[in-house]
Amino acid sequence: EIKIIENSAAAQVVLEKNLSIIGAVFWSDQLHLISFKDRADYLTCNAHAAVMLDTQGDILHLAVSDPTMVNEGEIRITVGLPTGGILKADPAVSVQHEASATKFIINAKGLKGRTVAVSLQKK
């Protein structure tokens, strides 16, 4: 079952309820916050991006790409879940752990739209 979380000019975000997977497309290079699970900032992004977030079970999986294929800077994403150790990560992804969230910085230089992924243990 699919639930629409947001459908605006800034972002389109859906949740696949049974699998706990969020799919999001961010349409601008400005910080945008997605409200979900009683958090105004459950998912944030600062740039054009296509994002898949799987939070089912005890592992958080995140996949990100630049749909414009021209970003040579950074895509910064925050997920409102604390995480532990990195299980697997593309070299273009760095992770910053906070008490109630996890920040991801994707170095888009040279990716030309290629998808990068990271998997972390949830706390």
N, CA, C and O of each residue as an XYZ file, in Angstrom:
492
protein
N       0.848     -1.176      0.000
C       0.000      0.000      0.000
C       0.895      1.241      0.000
O       1.841      1.322      0.784
N       0.606      2.195     -0.864
C       1.377      3.423     -1.018
C       0.653      4.589     -0.351
O      -0.551      4.771     -0.531
N       1.403      5.375      0.424
C       0.874      6.587      1.047
C       1.670      7.770      0.519
O       2.901      7.743      0.527
N       0.980      8.808      0.059
C       1.643     10.032     -0.382
C       1.956     10.867      0.856
O       1.058     11.238      1.612
N       3.230     11.154      1.049
C       3.661     11.984      2.175
C       3.685     13.449      1.761
O       3.263     14.321      2.520
N       4.175     13.714      0.568
C       4.190     15.086      0.044
C       4.134     15.040     -1.473
O       4.752     14.185     -2.108
N       3.389     15.966     -2.037
C       3.319     16.143     -3.484
C       3.266     17.639     -3.751
O       2.191     18.234     -3.823
N       4.447     18.240     -3.898
C       4.532     19.685     -4.069
C       5.527     20.006     -5.171
O       6.146     19.108     -5.744
N       5.676     21.284     -5.462
C       6.672     21.700     -6.451
C       8.089     21.451     -5.953
O       9.012     21.326     -6.758
N       8.276     21.376     -4.629
C       9.607     21.185     -4.046
C      10.011     19.721     -3.946
O      11.187     19.386     -4.086
N       9.020     18.836     -3.700
C       9.348     17.418     -3.520
C       8.123     16.545     -3.728
O       6.986     16.957     -3.501
N       8.393     15.344     -4.162
C       7.365     14.309     -4.239
C       7.888     13.132     -3.431
O       8.968     12.607     -3.699
N       7.091     12.722     -2.423
C       7.548     11.715     -1.479
C       6.425     10.720     -1.225
O       5.286     11.102     -0.957
N       6.767      9.433     -1.316
C       5.790      8.384     -1.041
C       6.388      7.369     -0.071
O       7.605      7.219      0.043
N       5.484      6.680      0.620
C       5.861      5.608      1.534
C       5.187      4.331      1.081
O       3.979      4.314      0.843
N       5.963      3.252      0.957
C       5.399      1.920      0.752
C       5.239      1.345      2.153
O       6.215      0.931      2.778
N       4.003      1.321      2.642
C       3.732      1.020      4.049
C       4.202     -0.365      4.477
O       4.811     -0.502      5.539
N       3.938     -1.381      3.689
C       4.272     -2.746      4.088
C       5.775     -2.979      4.171
O       6.227     -3.788      4.981
N       6.547     -2.294      3.359
C       7.996     -2.481      3.325
C       8.764     -1.386      4.050
O       9.984     -1.480      4.190
N       8.076     -0.353      4.511
C       8.706      0.796      5.180
C       9.790      1.436      4.311
O      10.873      1.768      4.792
N       9.481      1.599      3.032
C      10.411      2.231      2.098
C       9.855      3.577      1.667
O       8.699      3.684      1.257
N      10.693      4.607      1.763
C      10.326      5.944      1.306
C      11.054      6.219      0.000
O      12.260      5.996     -0.108
N      10.322      6.699     -0.980
C      10.894      7.171     -2.238
C      10.644      8.666     -2.328
O       9.519      9.123     -2.125
N      11.684      9.429     -2.632
C      11.540     10.885     -2.682
C      12.323     11.458     -3.848
O      13.408     10.983     -4.183
N      11.754     12.488     -4.459
C      12.470     13.274     -5.458
C      12.401     14.727     -5.005
O      11.319     15.285     -4.819
N      13.572     15.326     -4.832
C      13.675     16.724     -4.440
C      13.996     17.529     -5.691
O      14.910     17.187     -6.442
N      13.232     18.609     -5.913
C      13.270     19.336     -7.184
C      13.996     20.672     -7.146
O      13.876     21.452     -8.091
N      14.746     20.963     -6.087
C      15.449     22.250     -6.063
C      16.748     22.119     -5.266
O      16.971     21.134     -4.562
N      17.581     23.121     -5.394
C      18.840     23.171     -4.661
C      18.701     24.034     -3.418
O      19.581     24.836     -3.105
N      17.602     23.865     -2.718
C      17.354     24.555     -1.454
C      16.959     23.516     -0.418
O      16.326     22.514     -0.752
N      17.326     23.748      0.832
C      17.002     22.809      1.894
C      15.492     22.617      1.988
O      14.730     23.581      2.056
N      15.082     21.362      1.991
C      13.664     21.039      2.100
C      13.489     19.977      3.179
O      14.246     19.007      3.234
N      12.490     20.165      4.035
C      12.213     19.256      5.136
C      10.948     18.463      4.853
O       9.942     19.022      4.416
N      11.000     17.166      5.101
C       9.841     16.291      4.952
C       9.375     15.878      6.340
O      10.150     15.336      7.128
N       8.104     16.139      6.636
C       7.512     15.762      7.909
C       7.014     14.324      7.837
O       6.331     13.929      6.893
N       7.376     13.549      8.864
C       6.954     12.147      8.908
C       7.228     11.618     10.312
O       8.195     12.034     10.950
N       6.402     10.721     10.792
C       6.570     10.104     12.113
C       6.744     11.155     13.213
O       7.658     11.065     14.033
N       5.861     12.147     13.217
C       5.853     13.202     14.239
C       7.122     14.039     14.290
O       7.417     14.653     15.315
N       7.875     14.071     13.196
C       9.064     14.925     13.114
C       8.930     15.827     11.897
O       8.656     15.357     10.792
N       9.123     17.114     12.103
C       9.054     18.069     10.994
C      10.245     17.916     10.061
O      10.200     18.351      8.910
N      11.314     17.297     10.560
C      12.538     17.162      9.771
C      12.983     15.699      9.653
O      14.176     15.411      9.738
N      12.049     14.788      9.460
C      12.390     13.364      9.378
C      13.354     13.078      8.227
O      14.277     12.275      8.361
N      13.128     13.746      7.100
C      14.007     13.601      5.938
C      14.257     14.992      5.376
O      13.314     15.713      5.050
N      15.527     15.369      5.263
C      15.855     16.668      4.683
C      16.851     16.477      3.549
O      17.619     15.515      3.527
N      16.820     17.411      2.612
C      17.749     17.375      1.487
C      17.997     18.798      1.012
O      17.088     19.628      1.018
N      19.232     19.080      0.599
C      19.604     20.436      0.202
C      19.760     20.624     -1.305
O      20.107     21.716     -1.755
N      19.509     19.577     -2.093
C      19.794     19.671     -3.529
C      18.851     18.776     -4.317
O      18.139     17.948     -3.749
N      18.858     18.957     -5.641
C      18.127     18.021     -6.488
C      18.604     16.609     -6.156
O      19.808     16.356     -6.120
N      17.681     15.700     -5.914
C      18.088     14.331     -5.600
C      16.912     13.385     -5.726
O      15.760     13.757     -5.500
N      17.229     12.152     -6.092
C      16.287     11.039     -6.017
C      16.782     10.168     -4.869
O      17.948      9.773     -4.840
N      15.888      9.870     -3.920
C      16.281      9.204     -2.679
C      15.372      8.003     -2.428
O      14.152      8.085     -2.569
N      15.996      6.891     -2.053
C      15.262      5.720     -1.569
C      15.775      5.439     -0.169
O      16.983      5.358      0.055
N      14.847      5.290      0.775
C      15.190      5.059      2.173
C      14.418      3.852      2.674
O      13.187      3.861      2.701
N      15.139      2.817      3.071
C      14.546      1.586      3.594
C      14.895      1.490      5.069
O      16.069      1.399      5.428
N      13.876      1.512      5.929
C      14.105      1.475      7.366
C      13.519      0.218      8.011
O      13.412      0.145      9.235
N      13.149     -0.749      7.216
C      12.575     -1.980      7.758
C      13.662     -2.789      8.468
O      14.796     -2.871      7.994
N      13.310     -3.376      9.591
C      14.274     -4.189     10.324
C      15.265     -3.335     11.089
O      14.962     -2.208     11.478
N      16.460     -3.886     11.302
C      17.449     -3.186     12.123
C      18.562     -2.539     11.304
O      19.596     -2.151     11.847
N      18.345     -2.424      9.991
C      19.330     -1.793      9.115
C      18.669     -0.666      8.326
O      17.564     -0.820      7.806
N      19.360      0.465      8.246
C      18.909      1.584      7.423
C      19.693      1.536      6.112
O      20.924      1.539      6.111
N      18.964      1.491      5.001
C      19.576      1.529      3.673
C      19.173      2.849      3.012
O      17.997      3.214      3.012
N      20.144      3.556      2.454
C      19.884      4.808      1.759
C      20.565      4.759      0.398
O      21.739      4.406      0.291
N      19.819      5.115     -0.636
C      20.378      5.232     -1.987
C      20.016      6.603     -2.522
O      18.879      7.053     -2.376
N      20.995      7.276     -3.151
C      20.805      8.656     -3.607
C      21.419      8.818     -4.990
O      22.491      8.287     -5.278
N      20.717      9.563     -5.840
C      21.298      9.949     -7.128
C      20.892     11.378     -7.447
O      19.943     11.923     -6.882
N      21.637     11.965     -8.367
C      21.365     13.325     -8.838
C      20.630     13.215    -10.168
O      21.248     12.880    -11.178
N      19.320     13.490    -10.196
C      18.577     13.346    -11.445
C      18.977     14.345    -12.527
O      18.676     14.139    -13.702
N      19.656     15.429    -12.137
C      20.090     16.395    -13.152
C      21.356     15.926    -13.859
O      21.653     16.356    -14.974
N      22.098     15.041    -13.199
C      23.348     14.480    -13.710
C      24.453     15.526    -13.877
O      25.456     15.247    -14.534
N      24.299     16.714    -13.303
C      25.302     17.770    -13.466
C      25.851     18.303    -12.143
O      26.758     19.134    -12.162
N      25.341     17.861    -11.009
C      25.815     18.350     -9.719
C      27.264     17.935     -9.520
O      27.593     16.752     -9.609
N      28.126     18.898     -9.254
C      29.536     18.633     -8.973
C      29.878     19.009     -7.530
O      31.045     19.043     -7.142
N      28.843     19.289     -6.753
C      29.045     19.669     -5.356
C      28.607     18.558     -4.425
O      28.916     17.387     -4.645
N      27.883     18.938     -3.379
C      27.436     17.979     -2.371
C      25.922     17.897     -2.318
O      25.218     18.882     -2.545
N      25.445     16.722     -2.020
C      24.043     16.503     -1.666
C      24.060     16.143     -0.188
O      24.701     15.173      0.218
N      23.348     16.934      0.612
C      23.312     16.701      2.059
C      21.925     16.228      2.458
O      20.926     16.900      2.204
N      21.880     15.074      3.078
C      20.617     14.464      3.489
C      20.688     14.154      4.974
O      21.711     13.684      5.473
N      19.591     14.421      5.678
C      19.476     14.034      7.078
C      18.263     13.132      7.216
O      17.197     13.414      6.667
N      18.436     12.043      7.957
C      17.346     11.121      8.263
C      17.150     11.154      9.772
O      18.112     11.034     10.530
N      15.926     11.312     10.198
C      15.612     11.450     11.616
C      15.634     10.149     12.380
O      14.684      9.831     13.095
N      16.697      9.396     12.240
C      16.902      8.157     12.988
C      18.355      8.078     13.430
O      19.254      8.370     12.640
N      18.603      7.690     14.673
C      19.991      7.467     15.079
C      20.482      6.133     14.524
O      19.722      5.168     14.440
N      21.739      6.088     14.152
C      22.316      4.861     13.616
C      23.644      4.574     14.292
O      24.241      5.430     14.945
N      24.077      3.348     14.113
C      25.360      2.928     14.665
C      26.373      2.775     13.550
O      26.554      3.672     12.726
N      27.019      1.647     13.537
C      28.109      1.422     12.605
C      27.690      1.328     11.151
O      26.574      0.926     10.823
N      28.626      1.712     10.288
C      28.419      1.612      8.844
C      28.700      0.173      8.427
O      29.769     -0.368      8.708
N      27.739     -0.434      7.759
C      27.894     -1.805      7.285
C      28.495     -1.850      5.885
O      29.297     -2.726      5.562
N      28.087     -0.883      5.059
C      28.559     -0.805      3.682
C      28.310      0.613      3.197
O      27.258      1.188      3.475
N      29.274      1.188      2.470
C      29.093      2.556      1.980
C      29.887      2.775      0.709
O      31.024      2.320      0.586
N      29.284      3.469     -0.226
C      29.978      3.916     -1.420
C      31.032      4.939     -0.973
O      30.784      5.695     -0.034
N      32.192      4.977     -1.619
C      33.230      5.946     -1.229
C      32.791      7.408     -1.319
O      33.391      8.263     -0.667
N      31.769      7.715     -2.103
C      31.304      9.096     -2.247
C      30.414      9.548     -1.092
O      30.010     10.710     -1.047
N      30.103      8.644     -0.154
C      29.191      8.961      0.947
C      29.968      9.046      2.257
O      30.726      8.139      2.601
N      29.769     10.150      2.986
C      30.280     10.229      4.345
C      29.097     10.358      5.295
O      28.038     10.864      4.923
N      29.290      9.896      6.518
C      28.198      9.807      7.496
C      28.600     10.538      8.765
O      29.730     10.424      9.237
N      27.638     11.300      9.314
C      27.815     11.964     10.599
C      26.685     11.517     11.515
O      25.511     11.693     11.192
N      27.041     10.938     12.656
C      26.048     10.447     13.614
C      25.718     11.530     14.625
O      26.605     12.203     15.151
N      24.418     11.690     14.891
C      23.953     12.598     15.935
C      23.033     11.809     16.859
O      22.665     10.676     16.549
N      22.664     12.395     17.979
C      21.858     11.688     18.967
C      20.510     11.220     18.412
O      20.064     10.114     18.719
N      19.864     12.053     17.601
C      18.523     11.702     17.128
C      18.411     11.665     15.608
O      17.307     11.576     15.072
N      19.540     11.733     14.908
C      19.494     11.758     13.441
C      20.833     11.290     12.874
O      21.830     11.172     13.586
N      20.819     11.033     11.586
C      22.036     10.669     10.868
C      22.143     11.568      9.649
O      21.184     11.716      8.892
N      23.320     12.171      9.459
C      23.551     13.056      8.319
C      24.437     12.348      7.299
O      25.409     11.676      7.642
N      24.064     12.523      6.042
C      24.805     11.933      4.936
C      25.271     13.052      4.013
O      24.487     13.930      3.654
N      26.527     13.022      3.634
C      27.057     13.980      2.669
C      27.549     13.184      1.476
O      28.448     12.351      1.586
N      26.939     13.461      0.336
C      27.298     12.762     -0.892
C      28.126     13.703     -1.755
O      27.664     14.783     -2.125
N      29.323     13.301     -2.068
C      30.186     14.064     -2.966
C      29.789     13.676     -4.390
O      30.147     12.601     -4.871
N      29.051     14.556     -5.055
C      28.498     14.249     -6.379
C      29.490     14.473     -7.514
O      29.184     14.170     -8.667
N      30.660     14.990     -7.210
C      31.644     15.296     -8.258
C      31.984     14.026     -9.049
O      32.432     13.025     -8.490
N      31.759     14.098    -10.343
C      32.083     13.000    -11.238
C      31.080     11.864    -11.265
O      31.256     10.916    -12.030
N      30.037     11.928    -10.457
C      29.059     10.831    -10.445
C      28.156     10.835    -11.677
O      27.726      9.777    -12.136
N      27.871     12.012    -12.208
C      27.019     12.158    -13.398
C      25.704     11.372    -13.270
O      25.254     10.718    -14.211
N      25.102     11.460    -12.064
C      23.809     10.835    -11.823
C      23.867      9.416    -11.302
O      22.823      8.836    -11.005
N      25.056      8.834    -11.180
C      25.162      7.460    -10.689
C      24.630      7.373     -9.258
O      24.859      8.275     -8.452
N      23.932      6.306     -8.952
C      23.399      6.087     -7.617
C      24.498      5.640     -6.663
O      25.321      4.789     -7.001
N      24.501      6.222     -5.471
C      25.396      5.787     -4.401
C      24.536      5.275     -3.250
O      23.395      5.703     -3.077
N      25.093      4.358     -2.468
C      24.300      3.743     -1.405
C      25.129      3.578     -0.145
O      26.358      3.528     -0.184
N      24.420      3.494      0.974
C      25.032      3.263      2.271
C      24.053      2.447      3.115
O      22.838      2.624      3.022
N      24.595      1.558      3.934
C      23.799      0.761      4.865
C      24.400      0.899      6.254
O      25.612      0.774      6.432
N      23.540      1.159      7.242
C      24.000      1.346      8.613
C      23.126      0.542      9.579
O      21.952      0.280      9.317
N      23.720      0.171     10.671
C      22.971     -0.476     11.752
C      22.126      0.583     12.436
O      22.633      1.654     12.770
N      20.831      0.303     12.652
C      19.981      1.234     13.391
C      20.192      1.027     14.887
O      20.506     -0.074     15.339
N      20.015      2.105     15.642
C      20.112      2.013     17.116
C      18.753      1.725     17.684
O      18.605      1.608     18.900
